[in-house]
Amino acid sequence: MRRSLATVCLSGTLDEKLDAAAAAGFDGVELFEPDVIASPRRPAEVRERLAELGLTLDLYQPFRDFEGVPAPDFARAEAKFDVMAELGAELLLVCSSVSPEAVDDDALAAAQLRELAERAAARGLRIAYEALAWGRHVADYQHAWRIVERADHPALGLCLDSFHILSRGSDPAGIRAIPGGKLFFLQLADAPRMAMDVLQWSRHHRCFPGQGGFDLAGFMEHVRAAGYAGPWSLEVFNDVFRAVDPRRMAVDAMRSLRLLEGELPAAAPLSGYAFAEVAGQGIEPLLEGLGFARTGRHRSKPVQLWEQGAIRLVVNQGDEPRVAAVAVESAEPERSVARAEALLAPVLDRARGPGEADISAVAAPDGTSVFFCGPDAGWVADFAPERPAPDGPLARIDHLALAQPFDAFDEAALFYRAVLALEPGGGEESASPDGLVRSRAFGGGGVRLTLNVPVLPLNGRAQLQHVAFATTDIVTAVRRARAAGVPFLPIPGNYYDDLEARLHVDTAELRALGLLYDRDARGGELLQAFTATRGRVFFELVERRGGYAGHGAANTPIRMAAQREET
């Protein structure tokens, strides 16, 4: 399998983009013409640089508005052929025309493309014709294939682009009927489902496979069945991706292709959270009030173990308040680490004292440590015991909510989905007093995780993180915690007035305890309570009834507004 990356995916100069693609392990690149035009390197020098980096030039693109017009510009085409010869490019992408002068005449388009292919073939070049989703007259791949078939030239074939096909809702099954030898190139992009103009959707909101809502695995089944044998290439237009470190984005791109290819170590079964590490002073009084006890001190590190029943938290007092690490319980930690390494997750070099457990960890995009622990919980022996874990009303870690940097949301989503083999759930946008916050949920193997990011940078509420604890009796849990002095987030009376009118529930006990309530379409119920915030961290108590599987998205704006009042 050969992997390619379009330079349009990345930020930086052409040299920086090529360096990033090579460092991430790509075999080749698509050269986006504006990158070449803006480069101080002459085309022959670009060719030399590609050779130095071990990269092939798989496609030169784009050549626009050629076919279907009254007078196609063959002189412009010949000039591009000259550039391609210097670059060492063999394949030119020709996009279906969007020119207002274009006419709806397949015979004319086929004749013009045939002549272009004839000129290209005379110079040892080929043409890949692509249907743009917003093409003036040719907007779907089957129409483009009819024109290529009609032109009937060996140097003319088709370029398939997953975005242009799937964004229109076209059935990719028709790809199977196209001879593999006429599929000259494949471009891959994912995208979130959005109701907007397809051109703006394409230019600003594409993402790497696994980060959006397209069924790219199903799409690739049809491409493979057709016999396509060329590179798998990523062509992603994304405002955020083209504004951040190109090396980081190139690694993210490679991770997405490896996940799509599916040739990875199988994910080991997970059975929930082994522990979460919470940093920051002022955390211990909240934990004591919630019924936790300090059960041990680490033998060589300045961290403590806090427990309640089956819940384990590692508390690091010397850092800023945040969720510093996530530990999942894996049936085979070695296999989990092998999968993470295959997906280019950086393995962390951890110092260990004599006889301490060898727990492997990798770094998430935002720097959070992700540990893989065995089901025997052997790592607990690294803590000198102080007292047994007390019983209490809190049963387990229900979920973690991790705030992400503005430029890392899609990257983090792909990381957790791929490395932990979590299934993506719903996405939400919630209004906070500081602006919109975007959230996305993931789950599987007893692990629930939500990622939060501001829709615009510098949104303070999106930077909060929390650990949610599951209970089967939230009323008792909150009463005990309040009696122990735990400060809970005050919820405005207007919320309960609306709750009574909207869902017709008795709110007397909810008001008294500061509980929030939600009900899903199947009658499942959720009750929530939130502690006061310490730095960037707070805790949530959750009771789920009747199979409720969400995270109380309807209550999120209320919670964020109340947290704003805290400040």
Secondary structure in CASP SS format (residue, H / E / C, confidence):
PFRMAT SS
TARGET T0000
AUTHOR 0000-0000-0000
METHOD secondary structure of the structure
MODEL  1
M C 1.00
R C 1.00
R E 1.00
S E 1.00
L E 1.00
A E 1.00
T H 1.00
V H 1.00
C H 1.00
L C 1.00
S C 1.00
G C 1.00
T C 1.00
L H 1.00
D H 1.00
E H 1.00
K H 1.00
L H 1.00
D H 1.00
A H 1.00
A H 1.00
A H 1.00
A H 1.00
A C 1.00
G C 1.00
F C 1.00
D C 1.00
G E 1.00
V E 1.00
E E 1.00
L E 1.00
F E 1.00
E H 1.00
P H 1.00
D H 1.00
V H 1.00
I H 1.00
A H 1.00
S C 1.00
P C 1.00
R C 1.00
R C 1.00
P H 1.00
A H 1.00
E H 1.00
V H 1.00
R H 1.00
E H 1.00
R H 1.00
L H 1.00
A H 1.00
E H 1.00
L H 1.00
G C 1.00
L C 1.00
T E 1.00
L E 1.00
D E 1.00
L E 1.00
Y E 1.00
Q E 1.00
P E 1.00
F E 1.00
R C 1.00
D C 1.00
F C 1.00
E C 1.00
G C 1.00
V C 1.00
P C 1.00
A C 1.00
P C 1.00
D C 1.00
F H 1.00
A H 1.00
R H 1.00
A H 1.00
E H 1.00
A H 1.00
K H 1.00
F H 1.00
D H 1.00
V H 1.00
M H 1.00
A H 1.00
E H 1.00
L H 1.00
G C 1.00
A C 1.00
E C 1.00
L E 1.00
L E 1.00
L E 1.00
V E 1.00
C E 1.00
S C 1.00
S C 1.00
V C 1.00
S C 1.00
P C 1.00
E C 1.00
A C 1.00
V C 1.00
D C 1.00
D C 1.00
D H 1.00
A H 1.00
L H 1.00
A H 1.00
A H 1.00
A H 1.00
Q H 1.00
L H 1.00
R H 1.00
E H 1.00
L H 1.00
A H 1.00
E H 1.00
R H 1.00
A H 1.00
A H 1.00
A C 1.00
R C 1.00
G C 1.00
L C 1.00
R E 1.00
I E 1.00
A E 1.00
Y E 1.00
E E 1.00
A C 1.00
L C 1.00
A C 1.00
W C 1.00
G C 1.00
R C 1.00
H C 1.00
V C 1.00
A C 1.00
D C 1.00
Y H 1.00
Q H 1.00
H H 1.00
A H 1.00
W H 1.00
R H 1.00
I H 1.00
V H 1.00
E H 1.00
R H 1.00
A H 1.00
D C 1.00
H C 1.00
P C 1.00
A C 1.00
L E 1.00
G E 1.00
L E 1.00
C E 1.00
L E 1.00
D E 1.00
S H 1.00
F H 1.00
H H 1.00
I H 1.00
L H 1.00
S C 1.00
R C 1.00
G C 1.00
S C 1.00
D C 1.00
P H 1.00
A H 1.00
G H 1.00
I H 1.00
R H 1.00
A H 1.00
I C 1.00
P C 1.00
G H 1.00
G H 1.00
K H 1.00
L E 1.00
F E 1.00
F E 1.00
L E 1.00
Q E 1.00
L E 1.00
A C 1.00
D E 1.00
A C 1.00
P C 1.00
R C 1.00
M C 1.00
A C 1.00
M C 1.00
D C 1.00
V H 1.00
L H 1.00
Q H 1.00
W H 1.00
S H 1.00
R H 1.00
H H 1.00
H H 1.00
R C 1.00
C E 1.00
F C 1.00
P C 1.00
G C 1.00
Q C 1.00
G C 1.00
G C 1.00
F C 1.00
D C 1.00
L H 1.00
A H 1.00
G H 1.00
F H 1.00
M H 1.00
E H 1.00
H H 1.00
V H 1.00
R H 1.00
A H 1.00
A H 1.00
G C 1.00
Y C 1.00
A C 1.00
G C 1.00
P C 1.00
W E 1.00
S E 1.00
L E 1.00
E C 1.00
V C 1.00
F C 1.00
N E 1.00
D C 1.00
V C 1.00
F H 1.00
R H 1.00
A H 1.00
V C 1.00
D C 1.00
P H 1.00
R H 1.00
R H 1.00
M H 1.00
A H 1.00
V H 1.00
D H 1.00
A H 1.00
M H 1.00
R H 1.00
S H 1.00
L H 1.00
R H 1.00
L H 1.00
L H 1.00
E H 1.00
G C 1.00
E C 1.00
L C 1.00
P C 1.00
A C 1.00
A C 1.00
A C 1.00
P C 1.00
L E 1.00
S E 1.00
G E 1.00
Y E 1.00
A E 1.00
F E 1.00
A E 1.00
E E 1.00
V E 1.00
A E 1.00
G C 1.00
Q C 1.00
G C 1.00
I H 1.00
E H 1.00
P H 1.00
L H 1.00
L H 1.00
E H 1.00
G H 1.00
L C 1.00
G C 1.00
F C 1.00
A E 1.00
R E 1.00
T E 1.00
G E 1.00
R E 1.00
H E 1.00
R C 1.00
S C 1.00
K C 1.00
P C 1.00
V E 1.00
Q E 1.00
L E 1.00
W E 1.00
E E 1.00
Q E 1.00
G C 1.00
A C 1.00
I E 1.00
R E 1.00
L E 1.00
V E 1.00
V E 1.00
N E 1.00
Q C 1.00
G C 1.00
D C 1.00
E C 1.00
P C 1.00
R E 1.00
V E 1.00
A E 1.00
A E 1.00
V E 1.00
A E 1.00
V E 1.00
E E 1.00
S E 1.00
A C 1.00
E C 1.00
P H 1.00
E H 1.00
R H 1.00
S H 1.00
V H 1.00
A H 1.00
R H 1.00
A H 1.00
E H 1.00
A H 1.00
L C 1.00
L C 1.00
A C 1.00
P C 1.00
V E 1.00
L C 1.00
D C 1.00
R C 1.00
A C 1.00
R C 1.00
G C 1.00
P C 1.00
G C 1.00
E C 1.00
A C 1.00
D C 1.00
I C 1.00
S E 1.00
A E 1.00
V E 1.00
A E 1.00
A C 1.00
P C 1.00
D C 1.00
G C 1.00
T C 1.00
S E 1.00
V E 1.00
F E 1.00
F E 1.00
C E 1.00
G C 1.00
P C 1.00
D C 1.00
A C 1.00
G H 1.00
W H 1.00
V H 1.00
A H 1.00
D H 1.00
F E 1.00
A E 1.00
P E 1.00
E C 1.00
R C 1.00
P C 1.00
A C 1.00
P C 1.00
D C 1.00
G C 1.00
P C 1.00
L E 1.00
A E 1.00
R E 1.00
I E 1.00
D E 1.00
H E 1.00
L E 1.00
A E 1.00
L E 1.00
A E 1.00
Q C 1.00
P C 1.00
F C 1.00
D C 1.00
A C 1.00
F H 1.00
D H 1.00
E H 1.00
A H 1.00
A H 1.00
L H 1.00
F H 1.00
Y H 1.00
R H 1.00
A H 1.00
V H 1.00
L C 1.00
A C 1.00
L C 1.00
E E 1.00
P E 1.00
G E 1.00
G E 1.00
G E 1.00
E E 1.00
E E 1.00
S E 1.00
A E 1.00
S E 1.00
P C 1.00
D C 1.00
G E 1.00
L E 1.00
V E 1.00
R E 1.00
S E 1.00
R E 1.00
A E 1.00
F E 1.00
G E 1.00
G E 1.00
G C 1.00
G C 1.00
V E 1.00
R E 1.00
L E 1.00
T E 1.00
L E 1.00
N E 1.00
V E 1.00
P E 1.00
V C 1.00
L C 1.00
P C 1.00
L C 1.00
N C 1.00
G H 1.00
R H 1.00
A H 1.00
Q H 1.00
L C 1.00
Q E 1.00
H E 1.00
V E 1.00
A E 1.00
F E 1.00
A E 1.00
T E 1.00
T C 1.00
D C 1.00
I H 1.00
V H 1.00
T H 1.00
A H 1.00
V H 1.00
R H 1.00
R H 1.00
A H 1.00
R H 1.00
A H 1.00
A C 1.00
G C 1.00
V C 1.00
P C 1.00
F E 1.00
L C 1.00
P C 1.00
I C 1.00
P C 1.00
G H 1.00
N H 1.00
Y H 1.00
Y H 1.00
D H 1.00
D H 1.00
L H 1.00
E H 1.00
A H 1.00
R H 1.00
L H 1.00
H C 1.00
V C 1.00
D C 1.00
T C 1.00
A H 1.00
E H 1.00
L H 1.00
R H 1.00
A H 1.00
L H 1.00
G C 1.00
L C 1.00
L E 1.00
Y E 1.00
D E 1.00
R E 1.00
D C 1.00
A C 1.00
R C 1.00
G C 1.00
G C 1.00
E E 1.00
L E 1.00
L E 1.00
Q E 1.00
A E 1.00
F E 1.00
T E 1.00
A C 1.00
T C 1.00
R E 1.00
G C 1.00
R C 1.00
V E 1.00
F E 1.00
F E 1.00
E E 1.00
L E 1.00
V E 1.00
E E 1.00
R E 1.00
R E 1.00
G C 1.00
G C 1.00
Y C 1.00
A C 1.00
G C 1.00
H C 1.00
G C 1.00
A H 1.00
A H 1.00
N H 1.00
T H 1.00
P H 1.00
I H 1.00
R H 1.00
M H 1.00
A H 1.00
A H 1.00
Q H 1.00
R H 1.00
E H 1.00
E H 1.00
T C 1.00
END
